[in-house]
């Protein structure tokens, strides 16, 4: 069901794709913040600027591709090296950086497949969290875990909400994170 809805979104309007990716990235940023504080590594301002660029674009501001390319270059330096920082929190931070790169990929290159990557990165983070927290290795069990089901249901509800909204003000409200009616 989720894959089918993502395909619908890929065929949809740019602002629908952006809205979905902004929310997914914003939900993941706390993972990077936690890793950054614990390890005194990174630049949370740069990470936070990425969904903000997308929001400004939704508000009608022109994109400065040169600036986005510089942010993308900086993002490479902000991704933690898993050998220097072993542990799941570095994996969560890497997933966040990858999701940020997917959002940048959409903004810079209009890469519509970025939405699928964002979705999968969010689910990968939940997958790793379940495997680590509950010491589970079987894919089937992880896939049926409440946390994974909640993530999938959230993404499904979010996509349904986005494609049902026709007013740009409502899309901006959703992208800003005011989506209380989504479980």
MDAnalysis code that builds the backbone (N, CA, C; Angstrom):
import MDAnalysis as mda
import numpy as np

u = mda.Universe.empty(549, n_residues=183, atom_resindex=np.repeat(np.arange(183), 3), trajectory=True)
u.add_TopologyAttr("name", ["N", "CA", "C"] * 183)
u.add_TopologyAttr("resid", np.arange(1, 184))
u.add_TopologyAttr("resname", ["UNK", "UNK", "UNK", "UNK", "UNK", "UNK", "UNK", "UNK", "UNK", "UNK", "UNK", "UNK", "UNK", "UNK", "UNK", "UNK", "UNK", "UNK", "UNK", "UNK", "UNK", "UNK", "UNK", "UNK", "UNK", "UNK", "UNK", "UNK", "UNK", "UNK", "UNK", "UNK", "UNK", "UNK", "UNK", "UNK", "UNK", "UNK", "UNK", "UNK", "UNK", "UNK", "UNK", "UNK", "UNK", "UNK", "UNK", "UNK", "UNK", "UNK", "UNK", "UNK", "UNK", "UNK", "UNK", "UNK", "UNK", "UNK", "UNK", "UNK", "UNK", "UNK", "UNK", "UNK", "UNK", "UNK", "UNK", "UNK", "UNK", "UNK", "UNK", "UNK", "UNK", "UNK", "UNK", "UNK", "UNK", "UNK", "UNK", "UNK", "UNK", "UNK", "UNK", "UNK", "UNK", "UNK", "UNK", "UNK", "UNK", "UNK", "UNK", "UNK", "UNK", "UNK", "UNK", "UNK", "UNK", "UNK", "UNK", "UNK", "UNK", "UNK", "UNK", "UNK", "UNK", "UNK", "UNK", "UNK", "UNK", "UNK", "UNK", "UNK", "UNK", "UNK", "UNK", "UNK", "UNK", "UNK", "UNK", "UNK", "UNK", "UNK", "UNK", "UNK", "UNK", "UNK", "UNK", "UNK", "UNK", "UNK", "UNK", "UNK", "UNK", "UNK", "UNK", "UNK", "UNK", "UNK", "UNK", "UNK", "UNK", "UNK", "UNK", "UNK", "UNK", "UNK", "UNK", "UNK", "UNK", "UNK", "UNK", "UNK", "UNK", "UNK", "UNK", "UNK", "UNK", "UNK", "UNK", "UNK", "UNK", "UNK", "UNK", "UNK", "UNK", "UNK", "UNK", "UNK", "UNK", "UNK", "UNK", "UNK", "UNK", "UNK", "UNK", "UNK", "UNK", "UNK", "UNK", "UNK", "UNK", "UNK", "UNK"])
u.atoms.positions = np.array([
    [0.816, -1.197, 0.000],
    [0.000, 0.000, 0.000],
    [0.860, 1.262, 0.000],
    [1.896, 1.300, 0.852],
    [2.754, 2.470, 0.928],
    [3.469, 2.704, -0.398],
    [4.009, 1.642, -0.988],
    [4.709, 1.787, -2.266],
    [3.782, 2.341, -3.351],
    [2.538, 1.895, -3.349],
    [1.578, 2.386, -4.341],
    [1.286, 3.863, -4.134],
    [1.153, 4.281, -2.888],
    [0.888, 5.691, -2.599],
    [2.098, 6.563, -2.941],
    [3.289, 6.033, -2.720],
    [4.490, 6.778, -3.096],
    [4.520, 6.976, -4.609],
    [4.131, 5.952, -5.355],
    [4.063, 6.091, -6.816],
    [3.056, 7.158, -7.228],
    [1.917, 7.210, -6.525],
    [0.920, 8.252, -6.799],
    [1.536, 9.625, -6.527],
    [2.255, 9.741, -5.432],
    [2.888, 11.007, -5.070],
    [3.962, 11.400, -6.082],
    [4.733, 10.443, -6.559],
    [5.769, 10.724, -7.561],
    [5.143, 11.325, -8.816],
    [3.944, 10.850, -9.165],
    [3.249, 11.378, -10.345],
    [2.521, 12.686, -10.043],
    [2.503, 13.079, -8.779],
    [1.754, 14.257, -8.364],
    [2.495, 15.562, -8.569],
    [2.067, 16.532, -7.815],
    [2.615, 17.879, -7.931],
    [3.887, 18.023, -7.097],
    [4.741, 18.932, -7.532],
    [6.003, 19.163, -6.831],
    [5.786, 19.483, -5.359],
    [4.808, 20.329, -5.062],
    [4.605, 20.723, -3.679],
    [4.164, 19.551, -2.800],
    [3.515, 18.551, -3.394],
    [3.129, 17.367, -2.621],
    [4.360, 16.551, -2.241],
    [5.258, 16.383, -3.190],
    [6.495, 15.652, -2.924],
    [7.317, 16.382, -1.868],
    [7.451, 17.685, -2.048],
    [8.221, 18.480, -1.087],
    [7.636, 18.385, 0.317],
    [6.337, 18.480, 0.419],
    [5.677, 18.404, 1.721],
    [6.012, 17.094, 2.419],
    [5.894, 15.985, 1.708],
    [6.195, 14.683, 2.283],
    [7.648, 14.615, 2.752],
    [8.560, 15.018, 1.876],
    [9.977, 14.918, 2.222],
    [10.353, 15.842, 3.369],
    [9.794, 17.039, 3.389],
    [10.080, 17.973, 4.490],
    [9.700, 17.339, 5.824],
    [8.528, 16.768, 5.891],
    [8.058, 16.177, 7.151],
    [8.908, 14.974, 7.536],
    [9.232, 14.118, 6.595],
    [10.061, 12.950, 6.909],
    [11.419, 13.412, 7.431],
    [12.043, 14.366, 6.753],
    [13.349, 14.857, 7.188],
    [13.246, 15.514, 8.566],
    [12.231, 16.342, 8.765],
    [12.079, 17.008, 10.072],
    [11.899, 15.991, 11.202],
    [11.188, 14.907, 10.911],
    [10.995, 13.870, 11.936],
    [12.298, 13.146, 12.258],
    [13.219, 13.109, 11.308],
    [14.473, 12.381, 11.507],
    [15.576, 13.241, 12.129],
    [15.456, 14.548, 12.034],
    [16.536, 15.445, 12.458],
    [16.899, 15.266, 13.926],
    [15.934, 14.937, 14.773],
    [16.267, 14.761, 16.202],
    [17.320, 13.663, 16.402],
    [17.337, 12.674, 15.491],
    [18.362, 11.623, 15.578],
    [19.755, 12.213, 15.379],
    [19.873, 13.109, 14.421],
    [21.166, 13.755, 14.174],
    [21.533, 14.650, 15.353],
    [20.548, 15.384, 15.860],
    [20.809, 16.271, 17.010],
    [21.327, 15.483, 18.207],
    [20.706, 14.362, 18.499],
    [21.146, 13.527, 19.634],
    [22.562, 13.032, 19.424],
    [22.835, 12.520, 18.232],
    [24.178, 12.040, 17.922],
    [25.188, 13.181, 18.040],
    [24.842, 14.316, 17.489],
    [25.740, 15.476, 17.480],
    [26.085, 15.925, 18.901],
    [25.088, 16.003, 19.760],
    [25.328, 16.412, 21.168],
    [26.181, 15.387, 21.893],
    [25.862, 14.123, 21.735],
    [26.608, 13.064, 22.442],
    [28.070, 12.990, 22.012],
    [28.315, 13.284, 20.756],
    [29.655, 13.088, 20.212],
    [30.385, 14.386, 19.878],
    [29.748, 15.502, 20.190],
    [30.344, 16.806, 19.888],
    [30.817, 16.845, 18.431],
    [29.905, 16.462, 17.541],
    [30.215, 16.325, 16.121],
    [29.102, 16.956, 15.298],
    [29.481, 17.572, 14.196],
    [28.489, 18.012, 13.227],
    [28.069, 19.454, 13.377],
    [27.080, 19.797, 12.612],
    [26.553, 21.156, 12.561],
    [25.045, 21.066, 12.360],
    [24.335, 21.137, 13.465],
    [22.883, 20.976, 13.410],
    [22.212, 22.114, 12.644],
    [22.817, 23.292, 12.644],
    [22.241, 24.410, 11.886],
    [22.166, 24.088, 10.399],
    [23.219, 23.516, 9.863],
    [23.229, 23.162, 8.441],
    [22.188, 22.087, 8.156],
    [22.115, 21.100, 9.030],
    [21.110, 20.031, 8.854],
    [19.699, 20.631, 8.882],
    [19.432, 21.505, 9.857],
    [18.111, 22.137, 9.961],
    [17.804, 23.058, 8.790],
    [18.827, 23.600, 8.159],
    [18.595, 24.539, 7.053],
    [17.999, 23.843, 5.826],
    [18.210, 22.557, 5.701],
    [17.784, 21.851, 4.486],
    [16.263, 21.817, 4.344],
    [15.511, 21.365, 5.369],
    [14.054, 21.455, 5.202],
    [13.563, 22.903, 5.171],
    [14.321, 23.811, 5.790],
    [13.925, 25.226, 5.761],
    [14.025, 25.797, 4.344],
    [15.068, 25.406, 3.586],
    [15.161, 25.815, 2.178],
    [13.927, 25.344, 1.416],
    [13.541, 24.101, 1.663],
    [12.379, 23.541, 0.964],
    [11.093, 24.275, 1.354],
    [10.964, 24.616, 2.631],
    [9.783, 25.362, 3.080],
    [9.729, 26.733, 2.412],
    [10.863, 27.408, 2.354],
    [10.898, 28.725, 1.709],
    [10.496, 28.612, 0.240],
    [10.936, 27.526, -0.400],
    [10.553, 27.293, -1.787],
    [9.036, 27.109, -1.893],
    [8.449, 26.389, -0.941],
    [6.986, 26.239, -0.925],
    [6.293, 27.585, -0.769],
    [6.919, 28.488, -0.012],
    [6.357, 29.822, 0.191],
    [6.551, 30.721, -1.030],
    [7.242, 30.203, -2.048],
    [7.391, 30.959, -3.275],
    [8.748, 31.599, -3.494],
    [9.676, 31.387, -2.565],
    [11.015, 31.950, -2.758],
    [11.758, 31.175, -3.834],
    [12.575, 31.902, -4.573],
    [13.389, 31.274, -5.618],
    [14.538, 30.520, -4.954],
    [14.838, 29.355, -5.492],
    [15.948, 28.553, -4.975],
    [17.275, 29.112, -5.466],
    [18.242, 29.169, -4.570],
    [19.611, 29.520, -4.932],
    [20.363, 28.197, -5.075],
    [20.414, 27.683, -6.303],
    [21.013, 26.365, -6.544],
    [22.468, 26.338, -6.094],
    [23.194, 27.418, -6.307],
    [24.586, 27.480, -5.862],
    [24.711, 27.262, -4.365],
    [23.826, 27.897, -3.616],
    [23.833, 27.738, -2.156],
    [23.467, 26.310, -1.767],
    [22.479, 25.747, -2.450],
    [22.082, 24.364, -2.170],
    [23.223, 23.393, -2.449],
    [23.976, 23.654, -3.519],
    [25.125, 22.798, -3.831],
    [26.195, 22.894, -2.750],
    [26.388, 24.100, -2.200],
    [27.346, 24.268, -1.098],
    [26.867, 23.521, 0.153],
    [25.580, 23.592, 0.425],
    [25.021, 22.868, 1.577],
    [25.185, 21.371, 1.365],
    [24.950, 20.920, 0.150],
    [25.099, 19.491, -0.151],
    [26.545, 19.044, 0.069],
    [27.485, 19.884, -0.347],
    [28.908, 19.582, -0.144],
    [29.233, 19.527, 1.356],
    [28.696, 20.481, 2.108],
    [28.919, 20.505, 3.559],
    [28.303, 19.275, 4.215],
    [27.182, 18.818, 3.688],
    [26.486, 17.654, 4.240],
    [27.387, 16.425, 4.230],
    [28.215, 16.300, 3.214],
    [29.142, 15.164, 3.147],
    [30.082, 15.149, 4.356],
    [30.478, 16.322, 4.809],
    [31.375, 16.422, 5.967],
    [30.632, 16.195, 7.283],
    [29.325, 16.371, 7.258],
    [28.527, 16.243, 8.483],
    [28.060, 14.820, 8.746],
    [28.198, 13.964, 7.756],
    [27.814, 12.555, 7.925],
    [28.899, 11.848, 8.729],
    [28.522, 11.235, 9.843],
    [29.533, 10.581, 10.683],
    [30.124, 9.339, 10.038],
    [31.371, 9.110, 10.311],
    [32.070, 7.906, 9.867],
    [31.745, 6.802, 10.875],
    [31.134, 5.729, 10.396],
    [30.697, 4.666, 11.308],
    [31.870, 3.946, 11.969],
    [33.059, 4.030, 11.382],
    [34.222, 3.421, 12.023],
    [34.714, 4.285, 13.182],
    [34.623, 5.603, 13.020],
    [35.024, 6.514, 14.105],
    [33.962, 6.575, 15.196],
    [32.724, 6.395, 14.788],
    [31.591, 6.478, 15.714],
    [30.741, 5.221, 15.584],
    [31.212, 4.108, 16.156],
    [30.409, 2.882, 16.067],
    [29.142, 3.016, 16.921],
    [28.143, 2.301, 16.551],
    [26.901, 2.309, 17.317],
    [25.730, 2.741, 16.461],
    [24.553, 2.446, 16.974],
    [23.350, 2.725, 16.192],
    [23.070, 4.208, 16.054],
    [23.476, 5.012, 17.032],
    [23.168, 6.437, 16.912],
    [23.883, 7.069, 15.722],
    [25.059, 6.557, 15.366],
    [25.718, 7.080, 14.159],
    [24.966, 6.629, 12.910],
    [24.386, 5.440, 12.949],
    [23.577, 4.968, 11.823],
    [22.340, 5.847, 11.656],
    [21.698, 6.196, 12.776],
    [20.536, 7.095, 12.709],
    [20.947, 8.446, 12.116],
    [22.103, 8.954, 12.542],
    [22.592, 10.236, 12.023],
    [22.900, 10.133, 10.533],
    [23.492, 9.016, 10.117],
    [23.762, 8.799, 8.689],
    [22.468, 8.749, 7.879],
    [21.459, 8.059, 8.411],
    [20.168, 8.005, 7.729],
    [19.577, 9.405, 7.583],
    [19.722, 10.222, 8.626],
    [19.229, 11.597, 8.566],
    [19.954, 12.374, 7.481],
    [21.278, 12.236, 7.431],
    [22.053, 12.918, 6.387],
    [21.630, 12.445, 4.999],
    [21.398, 11.163, 4.848],
    [20.969, 10.624, 3.551],
    [19.588, 11.160, 3.171],
    [18.689, 11.276, 4.142],
    [17.358, 11.831, 3.870],
    [17.470, 13.310, 3.491],
    [18.348, 14.028, 4.167],
    [18.595, 15.433, 3.809],
    [19.138, 15.527, 2.390],
    [20.040, 14.617, 2.028],
    [20.585, 14.610, 0.674],
    [19.490, 14.298, -0.348],
    [18.572, 13.422, -0.007],
    [17.457, 13.125, -0.909],
    [16.597, 14.364, -1.140],
    [16.332, 15.099, -0.077],
    [15.554, 16.331, -0.209],
    [16.315, 17.338, -1.083],
    [17.612, 17.466, -0.856],
    [18.425, 18.349, -1.700],
    [18.411, 17.886, -3.151],
    [18.447, 16.578, -3.346],
    [18.412, 16.007, -4.695],
    [17.134, 16.422, -5.414],
    [16.041, 16.440, -4.686],
    [14.791, 16.875, -5.299],
    [14.842, 18.369, -5.624],
    [15.342, 19.162, -4.670],
    [15.388, 20.609, -4.881],
    [16.332, 20.995, -6.015],
    [17.468, 20.327, -6.101],
    [18.484, 20.679, -7.092],
    [18.190, 20.058, -8.453],
    [17.853, 18.777, -8.469],
    [17.746, 18.019, -9.716],
    [16.327, 17.608, -10.093],
    [15.349, 17.972, -9.256],
    [13.969, 17.537, -9.457],
    [13.883, 16.010, -9.543],
    [14.666, 15.337, -8.702],
    [14.727, 13.880, -8.659],
    [13.522, 13.345, -7.884],
    [12.512, 12.923, -8.600],
    [11.272, 12.484, -7.955],
    [11.418, 11.157, -7.216],
    [12.441, 10.390, -7.538],
    [12.681, 9.135, -6.813],
    [13.176, 9.400, -5.389],
    [13.537, 10.644, -5.122],
    [14.020, 10.996, -3.780],
    [12.956, 10.712, -2.718],
    [11.707, 10.799, -3.090],
    [10.635, 10.548, -2.128],
    [10.673, 9.103, -1.631],
    [10.934, 8.186, -2.532],
    [11.035, 6.781, -2.154],
    [12.223, 6.563, -1.218],
    [13.344, 7.214, -1.518],
    [14.522, 7.089, -0.649],
    [14.233, 7.643, 0.740],
    [13.583, 8.793, 0.815],
    [13.251, 9.382, 2.125],
    [12.382, 8.431, 2.941],
    [11.383, 7.890, 2.298],
    [10.480, 6.958, 2.963],
    [11.253, 5.756, 3.503],
    [12.085, 5.173, 2.652],
    [12.835, 3.975, 3.044],
    [13.852, 4.275, 4.146],
    [14.464, 5.452, 4.104],
    [15.431, 5.814, 5.149],
    [14.744, 5.948, 6.506],
    [13.567, 6.525, 6.520],
    [12.815, 6.632, 7.781],
    [12.480, 5.239, 8.309],
    [12.057, 4.355, 7.414],
    [11.731, 2.992, 7.843],
    [12.986, 2.229, 8.254],
    [14.102, 2.475, 7.595],
    [15.358, 1.831, 7.974],
    [15.777, 2.228, 9.385],
    [15.579, 3.490, 9.707],
    [15.909, 3.959, 11.052],
    [15.059, 3.234, 12.093],
    [13.770, 3.096, 11.814],
    [12.882, 2.375, 12.731],
    [13.299, 0.907, 12.806],
    [13.613, 0.308, 11.670],
    [14.053, -1.087, 11.604],
    [15.271, -1.314, 12.515],
    [16.266, -0.452, 12.371],
    [17.492, -0.596, 13.169],
    [17.197, -0.378, 14.646],
    [16.343, 0.561, 14.936],
    [15.965, 0.815, 16.331],
    [15.304, -0.408, 16.957],
    [14.394, -1.028, 16.225],
    [13.721, -2.236, 16.718],
    [14.729, -3.363, 16.909],
    [15.555, -3.580, 15.905],
    [16.545, -4.660, 15.974],
    [17.484, -4.457, 17.158],
    [17.918, -3.234, 17.370],
    [18.857, -2.940, 18.446],
    [18.185, -2.976, 19.824],
    [17.062, -2.322, 19.945],
    [16.383, -2.217, 21.242],
    [15.862, -3.562, 21.730],
    [15.295, -4.338, 20.823],
    [14.651, -5.596, 21.209],
    [15.476, -6.826, 20.848],
    [16.678, -6.602, 20.322],
    [17.584, -7.690, 19.953],
    [16.898, -8.716, 19.047],
    [16.277, -8.180, 18.001],
    [15.559, -9.013, 17.031],
    [16.327, -8.972, 15.716],
    [16.467, -10.110, 15.078],
    [17.187, -10.169, 13.806],
    [16.308, -10.597, 12.638],
    [15.146, -11.141, 12.912],
    [14.291, -11.668, 11.848],
    [13.490, -10.536, 11.206],
    [13.622, -10.410, 9.869],
    [12.931, -9.349, 9.138],
    [11.418, -9.395, 9.337],
    [10.850, -10.599, 9.313],
    [9.395, -10.730, 9.438],
    [8.905, -10.186, 10.773],
    [9.628, -10.498, 11.824],
    [9.222, -10.041, 13.162],
    [9.359, -8.524, 13.256],
    [10.457, -7.994, 12.733],
    [10.652, -6.539, 12.760],
    [9.570, -5.846, 11.938],
    [9.250, -6.412, 10.789],
    [8.227, -5.828, 9.923],
    [6.846, -5.800, 10.552],
    [6.600, -6.691, 11.497],
    [5.304, -6.749, 12.174],
    [5.316, -6.047, 13.526],
    [6.460, -5.496, 13.907],
    [6.563, -4.810, 15.195],
    [5.716, -3.534, 15.174],
    [5.144, -3.203, 16.313],
    [4.275, -2.035, 16.440],
    [4.940, -0.753, 15.954],
    [6.208, -0.574, 16.269],
    [6.891, 0.649, 15.843],
    [6.996, 0.736, 14.314],
    [7.261, -0.385, 13.668],
    [7.338, -0.386, 12.207],
    [5.962, -0.148, 11.604],
    [4.969, -0.812, 12.140],
    [3.597, -0.612, 11.650],
    [3.181, 0.840, 11.836],
    [3.559, 1.440, 12.971],
    [3.233, 2.849, 13.211],
    [3.895, 3.754, 12.182],
    [5.150, 3.477, 11.841],
    [5.850, 4.297, 10.840],
    [5.179, 4.169, 9.474],
    [4.870, 2.957, 9.092],
    [4.209, 2.743, 7.794],
    [2.848, 3.430, 7.780],
    [2.082, 3.260, 8.843],
    [0.759, 3.892, 8.923],
    [0.865, 5.414, 8.909],
    [1.894, 5.954, 9.584],
    [2.091, 7.400, 9.566],
    [2.334, 7.876, 8.138],
    [3.228, 7.185, 7.426],
    [3.545, 7.610, 6.061],
    [2.334, 7.481, 5.137],
    [1.574, 6.424, 5.300],
    [0.362, 6.246, 4.490],
    [-0.622, 7.379, 4.768],
    [-0.863, 7.656, 6.056],
    [-1.802, 8.721, 6.424],
    [-1.306, 10.078, 5.931],
    [-0.008, 10.309, 6.024],
    [0.560, 11.572, 5.567],
    [0.358, 11.747, 4.060],
    [0.660, 10.713, 3.296],
    [0.478, 10.807, 1.843],
    [-0.989, 11.026, 1.503],
    [-1.874, 10.294, 2.150],
    [-3.311, 10.471, 1.887],
    [-3.744, 11.902, 2.193],
    [-3.243, 12.425, 3.304],
    [-3.582, 13.800, 3.685],
    [-3.059, 14.778, 2.635],
    [-1.818, 14.604, 2.230],
    [-1.207, 15.527, 1.264],
    [-1.952, 15.501, -0.067],
    [-2.265, 14.312, -0.582],
    [-2.909, 14.260, -1.902],
    [-4.383, 14.656, -1.850],
    [-4.958, 14.695, -0.643],
    [-6.355, 15.111, -0.532],
    [-6.493, 16.628, -0.404],
    [-5.411, 17.298, -0.064],
    [-5.448, 18.742, 0.146],
    [-5.197, 19.446, -1.180],
    [-6.018, 20.393, -1.496],
    [-5.873, 21.126, -2.764],
    [-5.456, 22.568, -2.548],
    [-5.522, 23.052, -1.327],
    [-5.204, 24.437, -1.019],
    [-3.733, 24.560, -0.599],
    [-2.992, 25.450, -1.226],
    [-1.566, 25.605, -0.943],
    [-1.316, 25.991, 0.523],
    [-2.192, 26.790, 1.110],
    [-2.023, 27.156, 2.521],
    [-2.074, 25.922, 3.415],
    [-2.951, 24.976, 3.081],
    [-3.035, 23.736, 3.851],
    [-1.781, 22.887, 3.681],
    [-1.235, 22.861, 2.473],
    [0.011, 22.122, 2.227],
    [1.136, 22.727, 3.061],
    [1.214, 24.047, 3.083],
    [2.263, 24.721, 3.859],
    [2.086, 24.435, 5.343],
    [0.859, 24.426, 5.814],
    [0.588, 24.099, 7.212],
    [1.054, 22.680, 7.530],
    [0.751, 21.748, 6.658],
    [1.186, 20.358, 6.853],
    [2.710, 20.290, 6.844],
    [3.336, 20.942, 5.875],
    [4.796, 20.907, 5.760],
    [5.475, 21.547, 6.970],
    [4.822, 22.515, 7.566],
    [5.367, 23.143, 8.772],
    [5.234, 22.242, 9.991],
    [4.576, 21.117, 9.844],
    [4.519, 20.145, 10.921],
    [3.251, 20.173, 11.731],
    [2.251, 20.864, 11.246],
    [0.983, 20.896, 11.971],
    [0.064, 19.874, 11.306],
    [0.203, 18.635, 11.743],
    [-0.537, 17.542, 11.125],
    [-1.107, 16.658, 12.224],
    [-1.802, 17.287, 13.161],
    [-2.288, 16.611, 14.362],
    [-3.277, 15.492, 14.087],
    [-3.947, 15.546, 12.936],
    [-4.957, 14.509, 12.683],
    [-4.356, 13.283, 12.008],
    [-3.048, 13.235, 11.879],
    [-2.380, 12.054, 11.323],
    [-1.854, 11.232, 12.481],
    [-2.247, 9.941, 12.554],
    [-1.831, 9.126, 13.721],
    [-0.327, 8.886, 13.765],
])
